[in-house]
Structures are given as C-alpha cells and as structure tokens.
Amino acid sequence: MIDRTLVTRLRREIAAAVPGEELLRSYADPRQRRLLLERVRTVAGEALDDPAADALCADLFGSGPIQRYLDDDEVTDILVNDADHVFVERRGRVERTDARFRDEQELADLVYRIAASVGRELTIERPFVDARMRDGSRANAVVAPVGGPTLSIRKFRRVSIPLRAPSPSWVADGGLPDACAELLERCVAARADVLVSGATGSGKSTLLRSLAAAVPAEERLIVIEDTSELVLPHPHVVHLECVPGREGASVGVADLVENALRMRPDRIIVGEVRTPREASALLEALSTGHEGALTSLHAGSAADALVRLELLLSRAGELAPASVRRYVLAAFDVVVHLWRERSGRRVVREIAAVDGDAVAIVWRSGMSRPAELPARLRALLE
C-alpha cells in the first residue's frame, strides 16, 4: 500500500505548484519521468525500492493505478468502468485486473486531468470527450450527468505488422493465407482503391498499416485521421489530423481530404470514414483520378461495407438516389473484411472485388486460395 501521508507531503513539496495536466504530460515523456523519479527519491528522504518509487510517481504525476498497464506493451486497451472495475485487453482477450482507484473522486480527477492535458474540457453540456494523449494513445472519458466517471484508452501501437514475414505477420499468425497476402500486395502496388471493413477492434488500422507497406517508396502519401495513429512503414508520408473545437470538430476529415488534393498526393489514406460529408469528400477525391486510396469503415461484411458507404453518401444529399450505388461501385476496386475471433486473433474473413455493378467474393475464410479474379480486377493487375 502507498503511504498516503508520504504522498501528501510529496504532492505539497513537488507537485503543488504545477497543474495536474502539466504533470501528466511530463510523466508521459521518458526523460522527464526519470527526472521526476529522482526528485521523489530525494524529497522522500527514505529508502524506496524501484516498485515503491514507481508507484509513488504514478500516483503523483501519472495515471495512478492504471499506469502500469499504460507501460505494459502487451496491453492494447484499458477499460475503467468505475473505481472498482478495471479491465484490460491483452493479446486480444479482455481480462479483469486487480487495479482499484481509492474512490470515484480519484478516478474523476484523472479523467479531468487527461482532458485538460490535451486542451479539452468536460462540462455539463458536453460530458464526454475524445482525447489523444501525448504518447499517441486515444482516450475516451464520460462523466455525469451522462454516466461515469468512466475511461477507455486505446493504446497507440507503433509496430507495423507485415502481411508476409516470420511471426508476427498476418500470414505467419494465421490472419490470412499467403496467396491472399500476395494478392493484396499486388492490388496495392497496382494502385487499386482498397476499402477495409470490420467491427471495432477487428484490426482495421493494423491492416491499413500493413497494406501501406506495399506502396512503392517513391510515392507521396497523405494520411488523414480523426486521431493520428497510423505510423506507416513508408519514407514519404505527410500526416493530417482533425482539430476539435468546443462545439465539435472545427477541422474535420472532410476538410482535410479537400485540402489534401492541393498537396500533390500520389495516394490518400483516410483512417476511417464515419460521416456523410467524409464519405462524399473521399469519393469526390477518388473520382478526380487519385487512385490507390486506402480507407476503412465499420461494417459487418464486405458487401455491407459498400452498402454502408451508399447510405452515408445518400445522407449527404449530393447525388440522386439512382446514382449513389453506381458512384460507390466506381470508387473502390477491392474490399477486405476483418473479424476478431473469440480467441482474440484478428483475421481477414473476406476479400471482395467490384466488377461492374456487382460485388464478387474473391476469397472467404475456409477457402484454400483465391478464386478466379473478376475481369475488372484482373485487368488492373495485368
């Protein structure tokens, strides 16, 4: 147990003059963390072993009882339901931890500090927030009157998993057959427009990074995201990120797509399409000759992904209903659908190709290798 008297004294002597959000930002920096750790040892004036000193620093400057999971490379998500119920996802499986906050107020204090550390506010009018933390992790917090306080953190992963290589890779870990990985590499190299679909946590961002590795090194990529998390294994990348405002995003994905067209892109990569305006802006970009785009969206199957795009585009109200489907089918060449198994493993479940006014399944889980390619995709790869 942490000595609360010692914590109070250290907070008074070290942290009192510094806003909590500034301490949180400093603690995320490895160099600053080492300095803070040495300062704690000096001011404490008593023998502290490494675990005790780390726990004190986490309580004073970091994220308290969940700091150890932020530091654990195997943990991908941290889910705090309330002060007594903290879960993490590790290697694809969600498990309850023994972490506890002292009370709801301690959890609320952390939630408000996280929001303040990125210049955001939690208010009665807007009692929820999305925030990108200094290390790139994405935090979502909810407070009263909606609920909570609760906190969900999707940790930022810099590792890019190749399609084909010794483990870790999609092929070596059973995510898809080698023949399918080769097909996807050929599609990306041939500048096919690829849509990746799946549920939350199915691996869409991970697969986008993997596909981007097949883009030729001489091409210029413009990456557009609501929250920057796609660290791509490519030498020529420009990242654009949305800028939130008090009443919502003041600079959104659609704005950035429109601006990207003036940045001499060879390819545009959009992390995720969520709104009608985003769908409209992306498809407008693809219709102006910007081939080889990569993007993702939530959907239940490859076919459903295109239907969802149709729905978003219909809501944008910029096209006659009879033109929407034709416009969507003309925009994309390949749809890759992902699934997360009960074991936690992320796998490619379907690969579909657009051919005229139809969508053909090229490969589905259970098939040993891809089927014969439709004429449109076959011509693109020749």
MIKOLPA-57743 format. One record per residue (C-alpha): x, y, z; residue in one letter. Coordinates in pm, whole numbers. Example, Ala and Ser with C-alpha at 12.3 -4.5 7.8 and 13.67 -1.06 7.14 Angstrom:
2
+--------+--------+--------+--------+
:     xx :     yy :     zz : residu :
+--------+--------+--------+--------+
:   1230 :   -450 :    780 :      a :
:   1367 :   -106 :    714 :      s :
+--------+--------+--------+--------+
END
This chain:
382
+--------+--------+--------+--------+
:     xx :     yy :     zz : residu :
+--------+--------+--------+--------+
:      0 :      0 :      0 :      m :
:    116 :    355 :    -74 :      i :
:    175 :    567 :    235 :      d :
:    -86 :    842 :    195 :      r :
:     98 :   1070 :    438 :      t :
:    410 :   1046 :    222 :      l :
:    204 :   1110 :    -92 :      v :
:     50 :   1421 :     64 :      t :
:    392 :   1556 :    162 :      r :
:    545 :   1487 :   -178 :      l :
:    250 :   1641 :   -357 :      r :
:    286 :   1955 :   -143 :      r :
:    663 :   1981 :   -195 :      e :
:    690 :   1876 :   -560 :      i :
:    359 :   1892 :   -739 :      a :
:    157 :   2166 :   -570 :      a :
:    275 :   2448 :   -796 :      a :
:    231 :   2255 :  -1123 :      v :
:   -111 :   2195 :  -1282 :      p :
:   -207 :   1828 :  -1289 :      g :
:   -236 :   1825 :  -1667 :      e :
:    122 :   1953 :  -1699 :      e :
:    245 :   1675 :  -1471 :      l :
:     57 :   1420 :  -1678 :      l :
:    223 :   1543 :  -1998 :      r :
:    566 :   1541 :  -1830 :      s :
:    519 :   1191 :  -1694 :      y :
:    449 :   1062 :  -2046 :      a :
:    798 :   1174 :  -2151 :      d :
:   1057 :    905 :  -2054 :      p :
:   1328 :   1162 :  -1982 :      r :
:   1101 :   1374 :  -1765 :      q :
:    980 :   1063 :  -1587 :      r :
:   1334 :    972 :  -1486 :      r :
:   1389 :   1322 :  -1350 :      l :
:   1065 :   1311 :  -1153 :      l :
:   1159 :    970 :  -1014 :      l :
:   1493 :   1101 :   -887 :      e :
:   1322 :   1406 :   -740 :      r :
:   1080 :   1184 :   -548 :      v :
:   1364 :    973 :   -410 :      r :
:   1546 :   1288 :   -293 :      t :
:   1249 :   1461 :   -132 :      v :
:   1113 :   1140 :     27 :      a :
:   1433 :   1108 :    225 :      g :
:   1380 :    738 :    288 :      e :
:   1479 :    413 :    122 :      a :
:   1241 :    334 :   -162 :      l :
:   1280 :     28 :   -379 :      d :
:   1202 :     62 :   -750 :      d :
:    842 :    -69 :   -732 :      p :
:    759 :    165 :   -444 :      a :
:    916 :    465 :   -616 :      a :
:    736 :    386 :   -943 :      d :
:    403 :    351 :   -763 :      a :
:    454 :    684 :   -587 :      l :
:    540 :    860 :   -913 :      c :
:    240 :    708 :  -1089 :      a :
:     16 :    829 :   -808 :      d :
:    169 :   1179 :   -802 :      l :
:    227 :   1254 :  -1168 :      f :
:     85 :    977 :  -1384 :      g :
:   -233 :    777 :  -1418 :      s :
:   -233 :    618 :  -1074 :      g :
:   -341 :    255 :  -1054 :      p :
:   -365 :    213 :  -1433 :      i :
:    -19 :    350 :  -1510 :      q :
:    134 :      0 :  -1509 :      r :
:   -100 :   -100 :  -1792 :      y :
:    -12 :    209 :  -1993 :      l :
:    351 :     96 :  -1957 :      d :
:    277 :   -268 :  -2048 :      d :
:    346 :   -329 :  -2419 :      d :
:    117 :   -633 :  -2424 :      e :
:   -188 :   -432 :  -2318 :      v :
:   -380 :   -274 :  -2607 :      t :
:   -688 :   -135 :  -2428 :      d :
:   -759 :    -15 :  -2075 :      i :
:  -1126 :     -6 :  -1975 :      l :
:  -1223 :    160 :  -1647 :      v :
:  -1590 :    105 :  -1573 :      n :
:  -1575 :    263 :  -1229 :      d :
:  -1335 :    296 :   -938 :      a :
:  -1351 :    -77 :   -856 :      d :
:  -1373 :   -234 :  -1201 :      h :
:  -1072 :   -204 :  -1432 :      v :
:  -1028 :   -430 :  -1734 :      f :
:   -752 :   -457 :  -1994 :      v :
:   -721 :   -625 :  -2329 :      e :
:   -403 :   -827 :  -2359 :      r :
:   -321 :  -1041 :  -2666 :      r :
:   -676 :   -997 :  -2791 :      g :
:   -853 :  -1106 :  -2470 :      r :
:  -1025 :   -881 :  -2217 :      v :
:   -947 :   -961 :  -1853 :      e :
:  -1030 :   -801 :  -1521 :      r :
:   -738 :   -662 :  -1322 :      t :
:   -674 :   -608 :   -953 :      d :
:   -631 :   -233 :  -1004 :      a :
:   -854 :     -9 :   -796 :      r :
:   -899 :    364 :   -754 :      f :
:   -941 :    482 :   -396 :      r :
:  -1283 :    625 :   -482 :      d :
:  -1484 :    777 :   -764 :      e :
:  -1327 :   1117 :   -699 :      q :
:   -976 :    987 :   -769 :      e :
:  -1099 :    843 :  -1100 :      l :
:  -1281 :   1166 :  -1184 :      a :
:   -966 :   1367 :  -1110 :      d :
:   -770 :   1154 :  -1357 :      l :
:  -1041 :   1188 :  -1623 :      v :
:  -1041 :   1568 :  -1594 :      y :
:   -659 :   1580 :  -1599 :      r :
:   -646 :   1373 :  -1917 :      i :
:   -895 :   1605 :  -2085 :      a :
:   -710 :   1916 :  -1966 :      a :
:   -374 :   1775 :  -2080 :      s :
:   -492 :   1797 :  -2442 :      v :
:   -674 :   2127 :  -2407 :      g :
:  -1024 :   1981 :  -2379 :      r :
:  -1296 :   2037 :  -2122 :      e :
:  -1563 :   1817 :  -1969 :      l :
:  -1877 :   2015 :  -1894 :      t :
:  -2242 :   1954 :  -1813 :      i :
:  -2327 :   2050 :  -2170 :      e :
:  -2063 :   1813 :  -2313 :      r :
:  -1991 :   1542 :  -2054 :      p :
:  -1778 :   1322 :  -2281 :      f :
:  -1451 :   1370 :  -2462 :      v :
:  -1213 :   1203 :  -2706 :      d :
:   -851 :   1291 :  -2644 :      a :
:   -520 :   1189 :  -2797 :      r :
:   -267 :   1155 :  -2516 :      m :
:     96 :   1258 :  -2555 :      r :
:    211 :    904 :  -2635 :      d :
:    -50 :    882 :  -2912 :      g :
:   -296 :    670 :  -2715 :      s :
:   -663 :    756 :  -2760 :      r :
:   -872 :    820 :  -2451 :      a :
:  -1249 :    848 :  -2424 :      n :
:  -1398 :    973 :  -2098 :      a :
:  -1756 :   1010 :  -1979 :      v :
:  -1876 :   1195 :  -1668 :      v :
:  -2209 :   1289 :  -1510 :      a :
:  -2485 :   1353 :  -1598 :      p :
:  -2444 :   1101 :  -1881 :      v :
:  -2276 :    844 :  -1656 :      g :
:  -1942 :    755 :  -1511 :      g :
:  -1687 :    864 :  -1448 :      p :
:  -1560 :    602 :  -1691 :      t :
:  -1246 :    590 :  -1901 :      l :
:  -1148 :    389 :  -2209 :      s :
:   -795 :    406 :  -2351 :      i :
:   -690 :    254 :  -2683 :      r :
:   -313 :    244 :  -2664 :      k :
:   -104 :    369 :  -2952 :      f :
:     90 :     99 :  -3133 :      r :
:    390 :    199 :  -3343 :      r :
:    461 :   -153 :  -3464 :      v :
:    369 :   -227 :  -3823 :      s :
:    287 :   -592 :  -3883 :      i :
:    382 :   -707 :  -4235 :      p :
:    147 :   -910 :  -4448 :      l :
:    409 :  -1179 :  -4514 :      r :
:    707 :  -1246 :  -4288 :      a :
:    803 :  -1463 :  -3991 :      p :
:    580 :  -1403 :  -3689 :      s :
:    448 :  -1150 :  -3613 :      p :
:    279 :  -1116 :  -3953 :      s :
:    -68 :  -1171 :  -4091 :      w :
:     32 :  -1491 :  -4271 :      v :
:    254 :  -1642 :  -4001 :      a :
:     -6 :  -1579 :  -3730 :      d :
:   -294 :  -1727 :  -3930 :      g :
:   -459 :  -1398 :  -4022 :      g :
:   -484 :  -1487 :  -4392 :      l :
:   -329 :  -1733 :  -4642 :      p :
:     -7 :  -1646 :  -4819 :      d :
:   -179 :  -1642 :  -5160 :      a :
:   -424 :  -1380 :  -5032 :      c :
:   -144 :  -1167 :  -4888 :      a :
:     31 :  -1178 :  -5225 :      e :
:   -292 :  -1074 :  -5397 :      l :
:   -338 :   -777 :  -5164 :      l :
:     23 :   -668 :  -5219 :      e :
:    -34 :   -678 :  -5594 :      r :
:   -356 :   -478 :  -5559 :      c :
:   -186 :   -203 :  -5360 :      v :
:    113 :   -189 :  -5595 :      a :
:   -125 :   -166 :  -5893 :      a :
:   -299 :    136 :  -5730 :      r :
:   -629 :    -37 :  -5659 :      a :
:   -861 :    159 :  -5430 :      d :
:   -900 :    -60 :  -5121 :      v :
:  -1168 :    -40 :  -4853 :      l :
:  -1105 :   -221 :  -4523 :      v :
:  -1410 :   -305 :  -4312 :      s :
:  -1478 :   -468 :  -3978 :      g :
:  -1609 :   -411 :  -3628 :      a :
:  -1440 :   -207 :  -3356 :      t :
:  -1116 :   -375 :  -3252 :      g :
:  -1105 :   -609 :  -3552 :      s :
:   -769 :   -476 :  -3672 :      g :
:   -864 :   -222 :  -3941 :      k :
:   -589 :     27 :  -3855 :      s :
:   -334 :   -253 :  -3824 :      t :
:   -422 :   -386 :  -4170 :      l :
:   -409 :    -36 :  -4321 :      l :
:    -52 :     -4 :  -4194 :      r :
:     31 :   -345 :  -4339 :      s :
:   -116 :   -258 :  -4678 :      l :
:     66 :     75 :  -4688 :      a :
:    396 :   -114 :  -4672 :      a :
:    325 :   -234 :  -5027 :      a :
:    310 :    122 :  -5164 :      v :
:    623 :    196 :  -5374 :      p :
:    876 :    405 :  -5184 :      a :
:    883 :    686 :  -5442 :      e :
:    514 :    770 :  -5394 :      e :
:    389 :   1051 :  -5168 :      r :
:    124 :    954 :  -4912 :      l :
:   -115 :   1195 :  -4740 :      i :
:   -263 :   1033 :  -4430 :      v :
:   -582 :   1183 :  -4287 :      i :
:   -720 :   1081 :  -3949 :      e :
:   -955 :   1197 :  -3679 :      d :
:   -688 :   1094 :  -3428 :      t :
:   -339 :   1027 :  -3557 :      s :
:   -239 :    664 :  -3506 :      e :
:   -125 :    530 :  -3844 :      l :
:    253 :    524 :  -3822 :      v :
:    329 :    393 :  -4170 :      l :
:    637 :    199 :  -4281 :      p :
:    697 :    437 :  -4571 :      h :
:    962 :    705 :  -4636 :      p :
:    736 :    979 :  -4780 :      h :
:    434 :   1040 :  -4558 :      v :
:    251 :   1357 :  -4452 :      v :
:      6 :   1326 :  -4160 :      h :
:   -301 :   1548 :  -4125 :      l :
:   -514 :   1533 :  -3811 :      e :
:   -853 :   1678 :  -3723 :      c :
:   -868 :   1974 :  -3485 :      v :
:  -1154 :   1954 :  -3234 :      p :
:  -1343 :   2257 :  -3112 :      g :
:  -1581 :   2326 :  -2828 :      r :
:  -1884 :   2255 :  -3043 :      e :
:  -1733 :   1961 :  -3235 :      g :
:  -1454 :   1925 :  -3486 :      a :
:  -1355 :   2265 :  -3627 :      s :
:  -1135 :   2094 :  -3886 :      v :
:  -1275 :   1755 :  -3983 :      g :
:  -1179 :   1465 :  -4206 :      v :
:  -1376 :   1606 :  -4499 :      a :
:  -1192 :   1939 :  -4473 :      d :
:   -858 :   1759 :  -4472 :      l :
:   -948 :   1541 :  -4770 :      v :
:  -1032 :   1852 :  -4970 :      e :
:   -707 :   2017 :  -4865 :      n :
:   -502 :   1704 :  -4940 :      a :
:   -592 :   1733 :  -5309 :      l :
:   -378 :   2050 :  -5317 :      r :
:    -76 :   1879 :  -5161 :      m :
:     30 :   1680 :  -5466 :      r :
:    -63 :   1337 :  -5325 :      p :
:     16 :   1016 :  -5506 :      d :
:   -217 :    843 :  -5264 :      r :
:   -464 :    948 :  -4999 :      i :
:   -513 :    729 :  -4693 :      i :
:   -812 :    806 :  -4470 :      v :
:   -802 :    629 :  -4135 :      g :
:  -1177 :    586 :  -4111 :      e :
:  -1490 :    718 :  -4284 :      v :
:  -1772 :    788 :  -4038 :      r :
:  -1999 :   1066 :  -4165 :      t :
:  -2187 :   1152 :  -4485 :      p :
:  -1961 :   1452 :  -4551 :      r :
:  -1647 :   1240 :  -4509 :      e :
:  -1781 :    978 :  -4749 :      a :
:  -1873 :   1245 :  -5002 :      s :
:  -1532 :   1415 :  -4983 :      a :
:  -1342 :   1087 :  -5017 :      l :
:  -1542 :    963 :  -5314 :      l :
:  -1509 :   1302 :  -5478 :      e :
:  -1131 :   1272 :  -5442 :      a :
:  -1132 :    923 :  -5594 :      l :
:  -1346 :   1038 :  -5885 :      s :
:  -1087 :   1303 :  -5976 :      t :
:   -821 :   1046 :  -6062 :      g :
:   -649 :    995 :  -5726 :      h :
:   -601 :    619 :  -5744 :      e :
:   -462 :    380 :  -5488 :      g :
:   -655 :    511 :  -5189 :      a :
:   -679 :    314 :  -4865 :      l :
:   -952 :    369 :  -4608 :      t :
:  -1169 :    185 :  -4355 :      s :
:  -1515 :    190 :  -4205 :      l :
:  -1731 :    -13 :  -3969 :      h :
:  -1937 :   -286 :  -4135 :      a :
:  -2045 :   -648 :  -4086 :      g :
:  -1920 :   -788 :  -4418 :      s :
:  -1751 :   -683 :  -4741 :      a :
:  -2086 :   -632 :  -4913 :      a :
:  -2224 :   -443 :  -4613 :      d :
:  -1926 :   -206 :  -4631 :      a :
:  -2033 :    -84 :  -4973 :      l :
:  -2397 :    -62 :  -4862 :      v :
:  -2289 :    149 :  -4565 :      r :
:  -2098 :    381 :  -4797 :      l :
:  -2411 :    410 :  -5010 :      e :
:  -2613 :    502 :  -4702 :      l :
:  -2361 :    768 :  -4598 :      l :
:  -2350 :    912 :  -4946 :      l :
:  -2730 :    918 :  -4966 :      s :
:  -2744 :   1112 :  -4640 :      r :
:  -2501 :   1368 :  -4782 :      a :
:  -2780 :   1454 :  -5029 :      g :
:  -2543 :   1549 :  -5312 :      e :
:  -2642 :   1275 :  -5559 :      l :
:  -2966 :   1145 :  -5698 :      a :
:  -3061 :    815 :  -5527 :      p :
:  -3027 :    626 :  -5856 :      a :
:  -2666 :    742 :  -5893 :      s :
:  -2539 :    659 :  -5543 :      v :
:  -2469 :    288 :  -5589 :      r :
:  -2303 :    340 :  -5926 :      r :
:  -2082 :    610 :  -5775 :      y :
:  -1976 :    385 :  -5484 :      v :
:  -1902 :     85 :  -5705 :      l :
:  -1694 :    301 :  -5936 :      a :
:  -1487 :    433 :  -5644 :      a :
:  -1346 :    109 :  -5498 :      f :
:  -1184 :   -194 :  -5653 :      d :
:  -1130 :   -421 :  -5351 :      v :
:  -1296 :   -466 :  -5010 :      v :
:  -1117 :   -654 :  -4731 :      v :
:  -1329 :   -755 :  -4433 :      h :
:  -1180 :   -833 :  -4092 :      l :
:  -1305 :  -1035 :  -3798 :      w :
:  -1189 :  -1083 :  -3442 :      r :
:  -1221 :  -1444 :  -3329 :      e :
:  -1322 :  -1548 :  -2978 :      r :
:   -958 :  -1621 :  -2907 :      s :
:   -880 :  -1255 :  -2977 :      g :
:   -696 :  -1323 :  -3302 :      r :
:   -768 :  -1078 :  -3585 :      r :
:   -822 :  -1245 :  -3921 :      v :
:   -922 :  -1149 :  -4274 :      v :
:  -1261 :  -1306 :  -4330 :      r :
:  -1342 :  -1193 :  -4685 :      e :
:  -1180 :  -1033 :  -4986 :      i :
:  -1424 :   -899 :  -5244 :      a :
:  -1375 :   -727 :  -5579 :      a :
:  -1605 :   -483 :  -5755 :      v :
:  -1684 :   -582 :  -6113 :      d :
:  -1926 :   -358 :  -6298 :      g :
:  -2245 :   -334 :  -6096 :      d :
:  -2171 :   -645 :  -5890 :      a :
:  -1952 :   -743 :  -5597 :      v :
:  -1771 :  -1078 :  -5630 :      a :
:  -1622 :  -1270 :  -5336 :      i :
:  -1263 :  -1347 :  -5435 :      v :
:  -1178 :  -1527 :  -5113 :      w :
:  -1366 :  -1620 :  -4797 :      r :
:  -1248 :  -1787 :  -4477 :      s :
:  -1236 :  -2163 :  -4539 :      g :
:  -1116 :  -2136 :  -4900 :      m :
:   -764 :  -2264 :  -4964 :      s :
:   -680 :  -1991 :  -5214 :      r :
:   -845 :  -1703 :  -5403 :      p :
:  -1098 :  -1778 :  -5675 :      a :
:  -1060 :  -1659 :  -6033 :      e :
:  -1044 :  -1280 :  -6034 :      l :
:  -1324 :  -1075 :  -6193 :      p :
:  -1240 :   -906 :  -6523 :      a :
:  -1202 :   -552 :  -6378 :      r :
:   -953 :   -654 :  -6111 :      l :
:   -771 :   -890 :  -6346 :      r :
:   -723 :   -606 :  -6594 :      a :
:   -596 :   -377 :  -6319 :      l :
:   -331 :   -628 :  -6212 :      l :
:   -204 :   -706 :  -6562 :      e :
+--------+--------+--------+--------+
END
